[in-house]
Amino acid sequence: MLPPFDYFTYRRLRNQKQAERAVRFSSLPFVYRQAINAADKKIIDQRIEELVQDVQTKSVSALDVLHTYGKVAVRAQERTNCITELLLPEAESWLKVDINLKGPLAGIPVSLKDSVHVKGFDSTLGYSALANQPAAEDGPMTRLLKDAGKNKQMRLLHELKIGAVPYAKTALPITLLSFESANGLWGHCLNPHVPGYSPGGSTGGEGALLAQGGRIGIGSDVAGSVRVPAAWSGIYSLRCSTGRWPKAGVSTSMPGQEGIPSVFSPMARTLNDLTYFTQAIIGMQPWKYDHSVHPISWRRDLETEAQNKPLRIGVMSNDGVVPPTPAIERALETTISALTSAGHTVSEITFPPTADPLTGLNLASQLLNSDGCHHFESKLHSFEPSDPGANQLSRIAHLPRALRYLYYLYVRYIKRDTVLATLIRNFGPKTSAQLWTLTAQRESFRATWHKWWDAEPQQYDFILCPANATPALPHKAMHDAVSSCGYTFLWNLLDYSAGVIPVGHVNAVRDALAAPYRTALKRLGADNSVARGAWKHYDSAKMAGLPTAVQIVGRRWQEEQVLGYMAVVEKALEEFVDPKSGEGGKYTLLDID
């Protein structure tokens, strides 16, 4: 149907998909609608290696484990609208196959971002135009998960013996370029701590499900999309460098975009699960499933070494664009105090010359949207809701060059906002020659940071920084805060490994602003449009109870070290007691009921 009449196609497909999902949930066997009992809680809280062993020894059945996580999924969906495609009936049929119980993930349920291909199910990405196009076969990532229960001999025989069990596909934002997770097809995914707020994006459905008792999941990250959901939902995630984790067999809103490659990466409710899961997947030799994966085996010695020495830690407490809000500043200060008390050396970093975060944000933004926002818009039906933040990007990208330059002059010299002016000056579609130039600048930027990190007085083991300047933001806040992504986007540009761990929760009193947000930003020397767009939504009273988190950044292909450093940070926090408040201890996970 031609525009604008294809709006009715969008409405029809939206109603159809939501009705299908409702039927799948309502038709589940009664076991999934029962209350979560003591046996379920034991499974949820049990260390993953112990649970795998129980499945292998038949102390607990894989079907019982699936029933537990099915109950979690049903309740999580009711509370947060975090699931797009429910796989539980198929998962039960997969489990009826005589599975091999020797694998590292035998019988463990895994949730997947909606973009991952599972045979027989759509990967709509929230676009109605992609509805009713089920995958003809499992993507390599799904095959890898299922094969994680098979021994080498079975792999050679190509026998289908289910190991890990995909059981749900989860919510994301249309365009995949948002820290929100909403679209017209499926609706808004809610934060499990405070429903009026986002769980993060673009892998927000995973964040919400895992926070409410899910086990492990897989998301993708191009500017912070597994790390911000972890920080805003109160879970753990690891952004892998390109080539460490498979990425074939998925759908994307921007096919062919490689200026800032999207990477698929693990997420989990606990750090132990995150580490075990990452090691198990890499131990399955994913390069045999996906040509893009580097044949780098798991290096346990590097993980162990990272946990058994005094560490030299650099702190990026401010990215020079958006200062951390009080709740995030307190989380960072608590972590620094805990690490110092544990005997580690912590110092503020000085950015490498010509490679500061604003320069990086500008460069990364142009690379990511070098098509002028064409691809993520091309699948939208007429009047189909898009993401408010992505809409802001599109408006700038679509301005005629002369008009955009006039707008730049206005922002730079009339409003005197050098940050926003820098970001809009060259934002728009690029020719091949321009894209080559930007790619060369990216490599120069990476080389500068590489040289800087190796030199004295740096030589840090890792860099500690916020995952975002704010805790979770209200729904639709991306209209104002779309560019407030520098604390994560920088590391995508550099292709560094980075993990997120939760620290605490927003306190209405302790984390309150001492002055109106614009006054506070002026005092910090950061009264720019990007900072104002994020800070205007900060309200510690309304945000009370939302998680706070920090980010641990290593270098390229240092996933083992980063997980080791995350263990060091978590241990330091667990042993630390704030002398002023008497507070301390490991982050408290959301109660499961």
C-alpha positions as CSV (number, residue, x, y, z in Angstrom):
1,M,0.0,0.0,0.0
2,L,1.4,3.4,-0.9
3,P,2.0,6.3,1.6
4,P,0.1,7.6,3.4
5,F,-2.4,4.8,3.3
6,D,0.3,2.3,4.5
7,Y,-0.5,3.7,7.9
8,F,-3.4,1.3,8.0
9,T,-1.0,-1.5,7.2
10,Y,1.0,-0.5,10.3
11,R,-2.1,-0.5,12.5
12,R,-3.2,-3.9,11.2
13,L,0.2,-5.5,11.8
14,R,0.6,-3.9,15.2
15,N,-2.7,-5.3,16.3
16,Q,-2.0,-8.7,14.9
17,K,1.4,-9.1,16.5
18,Q,0.2,-7.9,19.9
19,A,-2.8,-10.2,19.7
20,E,-0.5,-13.2,18.8
21,R,1.8,-12.4,21.7
22,A,-1.2,-12.2,24.1
23,V,-2.5,-15.6,22.9
24,R,0.9,-17.2,23.4
25,F,1.1,-16.0,26.9
26,S,-2.6,-16.9,27.8
27,S,-2.3,-20.4,26.3
28,L,0.7,-21.4,28.3
29,P,0.4,-24.4,30.6
30,F,-0.8,-23.7,34.1
31,V,2.7,-24.4,35.5
32,Y,3.9,-21.1,34.1
33,R,1.2,-19.1,35.9
34,Q,1.9,-20.6,39.4
35,A,3.6,-18.6,42.0
36,I,7.4,-18.6,42.2
37,N,8.1,-21.0,45.1
38,A,11.2,-21.9,47.2
39,A,12.4,-24.4,44.6
40,D,12.2,-21.7,41.9
41,K,14.1,-19.2,44.0
42,K,16.8,-21.8,44.7
43,I,17.3,-22.2,40.9
44,I,17.3,-18.5,40.3
45,D,19.8,-17.7,43.0
46,Q,22.0,-20.8,42.5
47,R,25.4,-20.2,40.9
48,I,25.3,-21.2,37.3
49,E,28.0,-23.7,37.4
50,E,26.2,-25.5,40.2
51,L,22.9,-25.4,38.3
52,V,24.6,-26.9,35.2
53,Q,26.1,-29.6,37.4
54,D,22.6,-30.4,38.9
55,V,21.2,-30.7,35.4
56,Q,24.0,-32.9,34.3
57,T,23.6,-35.2,37.3
58,K,19.8,-35.1,37.0
59,S,19.4,-33.6,40.5
60,V,17.1,-31.2,38.7
61,S,15.5,-31.6,35.3
62,A,16.1,-29.2,32.5
63,L,12.3,-28.9,32.1
64,D,12.0,-27.8,35.8
65,V,14.7,-25.1,35.1
66,L,12.7,-24.0,32.0
67,H,9.5,-23.8,34.1
68,T,11.2,-21.6,36.6
69,Y,12.4,-19.1,34.0
70,G,9.1,-19.3,32.2
71,K,7.4,-18.1,35.4
72,V,10.0,-15.3,35.6
73,A,9.2,-14.3,32.0
74,V,5.5,-14.3,32.5
75,R,5.7,-12.0,35.5
76,A,8.3,-9.8,33.9
77,Q,6.1,-9.3,30.9
78,E,3.1,-8.4,33.0
79,R,5.1,-5.8,34.9
80,T,7.4,-4.3,32.2
81,N,6.3,-5.4,28.7
82,C,9.9,-6.7,28.1
83,I,9.2,-9.6,25.7
84,T,8.4,-9.5,22.0
85,E,8.4,-13.2,21.0
86,L,7.8,-15.9,23.5
87,L,9.6,-19.2,22.7
88,L,8.5,-21.3,25.7
89,P,6.3,-23.9,23.8
90,E,9.1,-24.5,21.3
91,A,11.7,-24.6,24.1
92,E,9.7,-27.4,25.7
93,S,9.7,-29.3,22.4
94,W,13.4,-28.8,22.0
95,L,14.0,-30.2,25.5
96,K,12.1,-33.4,24.6
97,V,15.1,-34.3,22.4
98,D,17.6,-36.5,24.3
99,I,20.0,-33.7,25.2
100,N,23.6,-34.3,26.0
101,L,24.3,-33.2,29.5
102,K,28.1,-32.7,29.2
103,G,28.0,-29.2,27.8
104,P,28.8,-26.0,29.8
105,L,25.3,-24.6,29.3
106,A,23.3,-27.8,29.5
107,G,19.6,-26.9,30.1
108,I,20.3,-23.2,30.9
109,P,17.6,-20.8,29.5
110,V,18.9,-17.8,27.6
111,S,17.0,-14.8,26.5
112,L,17.8,-13.0,23.2
113,K,17.5,-9.5,21.9
114,D,14.7,-9.3,19.3
115,S,17.2,-8.9,16.5
116,V,18.7,-12.4,16.9
117,H,17.3,-14.9,14.4
118,V,15.4,-17.9,15.8
119,K,13.9,-20.3,13.3
120,G,10.1,-19.7,12.9
121,F,10.1,-16.3,14.6
122,D,10.1,-12.7,13.4
123,S,13.0,-10.3,14.1
124,T,10.9,-7.2,13.6
125,L,13.2,-4.7,15.5
126,G,9.9,-2.9,16.3
127,Y,9.2,-2.2,12.6
128,S,5.8,-3.3,11.4
129,A,7.3,-3.7,7.9
130,L,9.4,-6.6,9.2
131,A,6.4,-8.5,10.8
132,N,5.3,-11.9,9.4
133,Q,8.8,-12.6,8.1
134,P,9.9,-15.5,10.3
135,A,13.5,-16.7,10.1
136,A,13.9,-19.7,7.8
137,E,16.7,-21.1,10.1
138,D,18.5,-20.4,13.3
139,G,21.2,-17.8,13.0
140,P,24.8,-18.8,14.0
141,M,24.4,-17.4,17.4
142,T,21.3,-19.4,18.1
143,R,22.9,-22.5,16.7
144,L,25.9,-21.9,18.9
145,L,23.7,-21.6,22.0
146,K,21.9,-24.9,21.2
147,D,25.1,-26.7,20.5
148,A,26.6,-25.6,23.8
149,G,25.2,-28.8,25.2
150,K,26.9,-31.1,22.7
151,N,30.3,-32.7,23.0
152,K,32.8,-32.7,20.2
153,Q,31.8,-36.0,18.7
154,M,28.2,-34.9,18.4
155,R,29.2,-31.7,16.8
156,L,31.1,-33.7,14.2
157,L,28.0,-35.7,13.5
158,H,25.9,-32.5,13.3
159,E,23.3,-34.0,15.6
160,L,20.8,-31.5,17.1
161,K,21.1,-31.9,20.9
162,I,19.9,-28.8,22.7
163,G,22.3,-27.3,25.3
164,A,21.3,-23.8,26.2
165,V,17.6,-23.1,25.6
166,P,16.5,-19.9,24.0
167,Y,13.1,-19.1,25.7
168,A,12.3,-15.4,24.9
169,K,13.1,-12.6,22.5
170,T,13.2,-9.1,24.2
171,A,12.2,-5.5,23.6
172,L,14.3,-2.8,21.9
173,P,13.7,0.6,20.4
174,I,12.7,1.2,16.8
175,T,15.9,2.4,15.0
176,L,18.1,0.7,17.7
177,L,19.6,4.1,18.3
178,S,18.2,5.0,21.7
179,F,18.6,4.4,25.4
180,E,14.8,4.0,25.4
181,S,13.2,0.6,24.4
182,A,9.9,1.5,22.8
183,N,8.3,1.2,19.4
184,G,4.8,1.4,17.8
185,L,4.7,-2.4,17.2
186,W,5.2,-3.6,20.8
187,G,4.9,-0.5,23.0
188,H,7.1,0.8,25.8
189,C,9.3,-1.5,27.9
190,L,9.3,-0.3,31.5
191,N,12.0,-0.1,34.1
192,P,11.5,-2.8,36.7
193,H,12.5,-0.5,39.6
194,V,10.4,2.6,38.7
195,P,7.9,2.0,35.8
196,G,7.8,5.6,34.6
197,Y,11.5,5.3,33.6
198,S,13.3,3.5,30.8
199,P,15.2,0.3,31.4
200,G,17.8,1.5,28.9
201,G,18.3,0.7,25.3
202,S,18.7,-0.6,22.8
203,T,18.8,-3.9,24.7
204,G,16.3,-2.7,27.3
205,G,14.1,-5.7,27.3
206,E,17.1,-7.9,28.3
207,G,17.9,-5.4,31.1
208,A,14.3,-5.5,32.4
209,L,14.0,-9.3,32.2
210,L,17.3,-10.1,33.8
211,A,16.7,-7.6,36.6
212,Q,13.5,-9.5,37.4
213,G,15.1,-12.9,37.7
214,G,16.3,-13.8,34.2
215,R,19.5,-15.7,34.0
216,I,21.7,-14.7,31.0
217,G,21.0,-13.0,27.8
218,I,22.5,-11.6,24.6
219,G,22.3,-8.0,23.3
220,S,24.1,-5.7,20.9
221,D,26.0,-2.5,21.5
222,V,26.9,0.3,19.0
223,A,27.0,3.2,21.4
224,G,26.2,1.7,24.8
225,S,23.3,-0.6,24.1
226,V,24.2,-3.4,26.5
227,R,25.9,-1.2,29.0
228,V,23.3,1.5,29.6
229,P,20.5,-1.2,30.1
230,A,22.7,-2.9,32.6
231,A,23.4,0.4,34.4
232,W,19.7,1.5,34.3
233,S,18.2,-1.8,35.2
234,G,20.7,-3.0,37.8
235,I,22.4,-5.9,36.1
236,Y,25.8,-6.8,34.6
237,S,27.1,-6.6,31.1
238,L,30.2,-6.8,29.0
239,R,30.8,-4.9,25.8
240,C,33.1,-7.2,23.8
241,S,35.6,-5.9,21.2
242,T,34.8,-6.7,17.6
243,G,35.6,-10.3,16.7
244,R,35.2,-11.9,20.2
245,W,31.5,-12.6,20.0
246,P,29.5,-13.8,17.0
247,K,27.3,-11.3,15.2
248,A,26.0,-13.2,12.1
249,G,22.4,-14.3,11.8
250,V,20.8,-11.1,13.2
251,S,18.7,-8.2,11.8
252,T,19.8,-4.6,12.1
253,S,18.3,-1.2,11.3
254,M,21.5,-0.1,9.5
255,P,22.8,-3.0,7.4
256,G,26.3,-2.3,6.1
257,Q,27.2,0.3,8.8
258,E,30.7,-0.5,9.8
259,G,32.1,2.9,10.8
260,I,31.2,2.0,14.4
261,P,30.5,-1.7,14.2
262,S,27.7,-3.1,16.3
263,V,28.9,-5.9,18.6
264,F,26.8,-8.6,20.2
265,S,27.7,-9.2,23.8
266,P,26.6,-11.0,27.0
267,M,24.4,-9.7,29.8
268,A,23.5,-11.4,33.1
269,R,21.9,-10.9,36.5
270,T,25.2,-11.6,38.4
271,L,28.8,-11.1,37.6
272,N,29.5,-14.8,38.2
273,D,26.9,-15.7,35.5
274,L,28.4,-13.1,33.2
275,T,31.9,-14.5,33.5
276,Y,30.8,-18.1,33.2
277,F,28.6,-17.4,30.2
278,T,31.3,-15.5,28.3
279,Q,33.9,-18.2,29.0
280,A,31.5,-20.9,27.9
281,I,30.6,-19.3,24.6
282,I,34.2,-18.5,23.6
283,G,35.1,-22.0,24.7
284,M,32.6,-23.3,22.1
285,Q,35.0,-21.8,19.4
286,P,32.5,-19.4,17.9
287,W,34.8,-18.8,14.9
288,K,33.5,-22.1,13.6
289,Y,30.0,-20.7,13.5
290,D,30.7,-17.2,12.3
291,H,33.5,-16.0,10.0
292,S,33.7,-12.6,11.7
293,V,34.9,-14.1,15.0
294,H,38.7,-14.1,15.7
295,P,40.1,-17.5,16.8
296,I,41.1,-16.3,20.2
297,S,40.6,-19.0,22.9
298,W,39.6,-18.1,26.4
299,R,42.7,-17.0,28.4
300,R,41.9,-17.9,32.0
301,D,45.4,-16.9,33.1
302,L,44.7,-13.2,32.2
303,E,41.4,-13.2,34.1
304,T,43.2,-14.7,37.2
305,E,46.2,-12.4,36.9
306,A,43.9,-9.3,36.9
307,Q,42.4,-10.3,40.2
308,N,45.6,-11.0,42.0
309,K,47.7,-7.9,41.9
310,P,47.6,-4.3,43.1
311,L,46.0,-2.3,40.3
312,R,46.7,1.1,38.7
313,I,43.3,2.6,37.9
314,G,42.6,5.7,35.9
315,V,39.4,7.6,36.5
316,M,37.4,9.5,33.9
317,S,35.0,11.3,36.2
318,N,33.8,13.7,33.6
319,D,33.7,13.3,29.8
320,G,33.9,17.1,29.3
321,V,30.5,17.2,27.7
322,V,27.9,16.0,30.3
323,P,29.0,15.9,34.0
324,P,27.7,13.1,36.1
325,T,24.6,13.9,38.1
326,P,24.8,13.7,41.9
327,A,23.6,10.1,42.1
328,I,26.2,8.9,39.6
329,E,28.9,11.0,41.1
330,R,28.2,9.4,44.4
331,A,28.4,5.9,42.9
332,L,31.7,6.8,41.3
333,E,33.1,8.2,44.5
334,T,32.0,5.2,46.5
335,T,33.8,2.9,44.1
336,I,36.9,5.0,44.2
337,S,36.9,4.9,48.0
338,A,36.4,1.2,48.0
339,L,39.2,0.5,45.6
340,T,41.6,2.8,47.5
341,S,40.7,1.1,50.8
342,A,41.5,-2.2,49.1
343,G,45.0,-1.0,48.3
344,H,44.7,-0.1,44.7
345,T,46.1,3.2,43.2
346,V,43.5,5.5,41.7
347,S,44.1,8.7,39.9
348,E,42.2,11.0,37.5
349,I,43.2,10.7,33.8
350,T,44.2,13.5,31.5
351,F,42.9,13.0,28.0
352,P,45.3,12.5,25.2
353,P,45.9,15.7,23.2
354,T,43.7,15.9,20.0
355,A,41.7,12.9,21.2
356,D,39.4,14.2,23.8
357,P,35.9,12.7,24.3
358,L,34.0,15.6,22.5
359,T,36.2,15.0,19.5
360,G,35.5,11.3,19.7
361,L,31.7,11.9,20.2
362,N,31.6,14.1,17.1
363,L,33.7,11.6,15.0
364,A,31.7,8.6,16.2
365,S,28.3,10.4,15.5
366,Q,29.3,11.2,11.9
367,L,30.5,7.6,11.3
368,L,27.5,6.0,12.7
369,N,25.1,8.2,10.7
370,S,27.1,8.6,7.6
371,D,24.1,7.5,5.5
372,G,22.2,10.6,6.7
373,C,19.9,8.5,8.8
374,H,18.4,6.9,5.6
375,H,18.5,3.2,6.6
376,F,16.8,3.3,10.0
377,E,14.0,5.5,8.5
378,S,13.5,3.5,5.3
379,K,11.5,0.7,7.0
380,L,8.9,3.0,8.7
381,H,5.3,3.0,7.5
382,S,3.6,6.4,7.3
383,F,2.9,7.9,10.7
384,E,4.5,4.8,12.4
385,P,6.0,6.1,15.7
386,S,9.8,6.5,15.6
387,D,12.2,7.2,18.5
388,P,12.1,10.8,19.7
389,G,15.9,10.9,19.8
390,A,16.4,9.4,16.4
391,N,13.9,11.9,15.1
392,Q,16.2,14.7,16.4
393,L,19.1,13.1,14.5
394,S,17.1,12.9,11.3
395,R,16.0,16.5,11.4
396,I,19.6,17.7,11.5
397,A,20.8,15.2,8.9
398,H,18.0,16.2,6.5
399,L,18.7,19.9,6.6
400,P,20.1,21.3,3.3
401,R,23.9,21.9,3.7
402,A,23.5,25.7,3.6
403,L,20.7,25.8,6.1
404,R,22.6,23.4,8.4
405,Y,25.6,25.8,8.2
406,L,23.5,28.7,9.1
407,Y,22.1,26.8,12.1
408,Y,25.6,26.0,13.1
409,L,26.6,29.6,13.0
410,Y,23.5,30.5,15.1
411,V,24.3,27.9,17.8
412,R,28.0,28.7,17.8
413,Y,28.0,32.5,17.8
414,I,24.6,33.5,19.0
415,K,23.8,30.8,21.6
416,R,27.5,30.3,22.2
417,D,27.1,26.6,22.6
418,T,30.4,25.1,21.2
419,V,29.4,21.5,22.1
420,L,26.2,21.4,20.1
421,A,27.7,23.5,17.3
422,T,30.6,20.9,17.0
423,L,28.1,18.1,16.8
424,I,25.8,19.6,14.1
425,R,28.5,21.3,12.0
426,N,29.2,18.3,9.7
427,F,26.3,15.9,10.7
428,G,24.7,14.6,7.6
429,P,25.0,12.2,4.7
430,K,28.6,11.5,3.5
431,T,30.1,10.7,0.2
432,S,32.4,7.7,-0.2
433,A,35.4,10.1,-0.1
434,Q,34.1,11.8,3.0
435,L,33.5,8.4,4.7
436,W,37.1,7.3,3.9
437,T,38.4,10.5,5.5
438,L,36.3,9.9,8.6
439,T,37.6,6.3,8.8
440,A,41.2,7.5,8.6
441,Q,40.4,9.9,11.4
442,R,39.0,7.1,13.5
443,E,42.2,5.1,13.0
444,S,44.3,8.1,14.0
445,F,42.1,8.6,17.0
446,R,42.6,5.0,18.1
447,A,46.4,5.2,17.5
448,T,46.6,8.3,19.7
449,W,44.8,6.6,22.6
450,H,46.9,3.4,22.1
451,K,50.1,5.4,22.4
452,W,48.8,7.5,25.3
453,W,47.8,4.4,27.3
454,D,51.2,2.8,26.9
455,A,53.1,5.9,27.9
456,E,54.1,7.1,31.3
457,P,52.5,8.2,33.6
458,Q,49.4,6.3,32.4
459,Q,49.9,2.5,32.0
460,Y,46.6,1.9,33.7
461,D,45.2,-1.5,34.2
462,F,41.8,-0.1,33.5
463,I,39.8,3.1,33.3
464,L,36.9,3.6,35.7
465,C,34.1,5.9,34.6
466,P,30.3,6.3,34.7
467,A,28.2,4.3,32.3
468,N,26.0,7.3,31.8
469,A,25.8,10.8,33.3
470,T,22.3,10.0,34.7
471,P,20.4,7.1,36.2
472,A,17.5,5.9,34.1
473,L,15.6,8.7,32.4
474,P,11.8,9.0,31.9
475,H,10.1,7.6,28.9
476,K,10.5,9.9,25.8
477,A,13.4,11.8,27.4
478,M,15.6,10.8,24.4
479,H,14.1,13.8,22.6
480,D,16.4,15.9,24.8
481,A,19.1,13.4,25.8
482,V,19.9,11.5,22.6
483,S,23.5,12.9,22.4
484,S,24.2,12.2,26.1
485,C,26.1,9.0,25.3
486,G,29.8,10.0,25.6
487,Y,30.6,7.7,28.5
488,T,29.9,4.6,26.4
489,F,30.2,5.8,22.7
490,L,33.8,6.7,23.2
491,W,34.8,3.1,23.9
492,N,32.8,1.9,20.8
493,L,34.9,4.3,18.7
494,L,38.1,2.9,20.2
495,D,36.7,-0.7,20.2
496,Y,37.7,-1.3,23.8
497,S,36.3,-4.0,26.0
498,A,34.1,-2.5,28.8
499,G,31.9,-3.9,31.5
500,V,29.2,-2.4,33.8
501,I,28.5,-3.3,37.4
502,P,25.7,-1.9,39.6
503,V,26.8,0.0,42.7
504,G,23.7,1.3,44.6
505,H,20.5,3.1,44.2
506,V,19.4,6.7,43.9
507,N,18.7,8.3,47.3
508,A,16.1,11.1,47.3
509,V,17.9,13.2,49.9
510,R,21.6,12.4,49.4
511,D,21.5,12.7,45.7
512,A,19.4,15.9,45.4
513,L,20.6,18.8,43.3
514,A,21.9,21.7,45.5
515,A,20.6,24.2,42.9
516,P,18.4,24.2,39.7
517,Y,20.0,22.1,37.1
518,R,21.0,25.0,34.8
519,T,22.6,26.8,37.7
520,A,24.4,23.6,38.7
521,L,25.7,23.1,35.1
522,K,26.9,26.7,34.9
523,R,28.9,26.2,38.1
524,L,30.4,23.1,36.6
525,G,31.2,24.9,33.3
526,A,29.0,22.6,31.3
527,D,26.0,24.7,30.4
528,N,25.6,23.2,26.9
529,S,22.6,21.8,25.2
530,V,23.7,18.2,25.4
531,A,24.2,18.4,29.1
532,R,21.0,20.3,29.7
533,G,19.1,17.7,27.7
534,A,20.1,15.0,30.2
535,W,20.1,17.0,33.4
536,K,16.7,18.6,32.9
537,H,15.1,15.2,33.6
538,Y,17.2,14.6,36.8
539,D,15.0,14.5,39.9
540,S,16.3,12.4,42.8
541,A,12.9,12.2,44.5
542,K,11.2,10.7,41.4
543,M,14.3,8.6,40.7
544,A,14.6,7.2,44.2
545,G,15.3,3.5,44.0
546,L,16.7,3.5,40.5
547,P,20.1,1.7,40.2
548,T,23.4,3.5,39.9
549,A,26.5,1.9,38.2
550,V,30.0,2.3,37.1
551,Q,31.9,1.2,34.0
552,I,35.2,-0.7,33.9
553,V,37.1,-0.2,30.6
554,G,40.0,-2.3,29.4
555,R,41.7,-2.3,26.0
556,R,40.9,-4.0,22.8
557,W,40.3,-7.8,23.1
558,Q,40.8,-7.7,26.9
559,E,37.5,-9.4,27.9
560,E,39.2,-11.7,30.3
561,Q,41.0,-8.9,32.1
562,V,37.9,-6.7,32.2
563,L,35.9,-9.5,33.8
564,G,38.7,-10.0,36.3
565,Y,38.8,-6.2,37.0
566,M,35.0,-6.2,37.5
567,A,35.5,-9.0,40.2
568,V,38.1,-6.8,41.9
569,V,35.7,-3.8,41.9
570,E,32.8,-5.8,43.2
571,K,34.9,-7.4,46.0
572,A,36.1,-4.0,47.0
573,L,32.6,-2.6,47.2
574,E,31.4,-5.7,49.1
575,E,34.1,-5.1,51.8
576,F,33.8,-1.3,51.9
577,V,31.8,0.6,54.5
578,D,31.3,4.3,54.0
579,P,32.5,6.0,57.2
580,K,30.0,8.9,56.8
581,S,26.8,7.0,56.1
582,G,27.7,3.5,57.4
583,E,26.5,2.2,54.0
584,G,28.3,-0.3,51.9
585,G,28.3,-3.8,50.6
586,K,27.6,-5.5,47.3
587,Y,24.7,-4.2,45.2
588,T,21.4,-5.6,46.3
589,L,19.5,-7.3,43.4
590,L,15.8,-6.8,42.9
591,D,13.7,-9.1,45.0
592,I,12.0,-12.0,43.0
593,D,8.4,-12.7,44.0
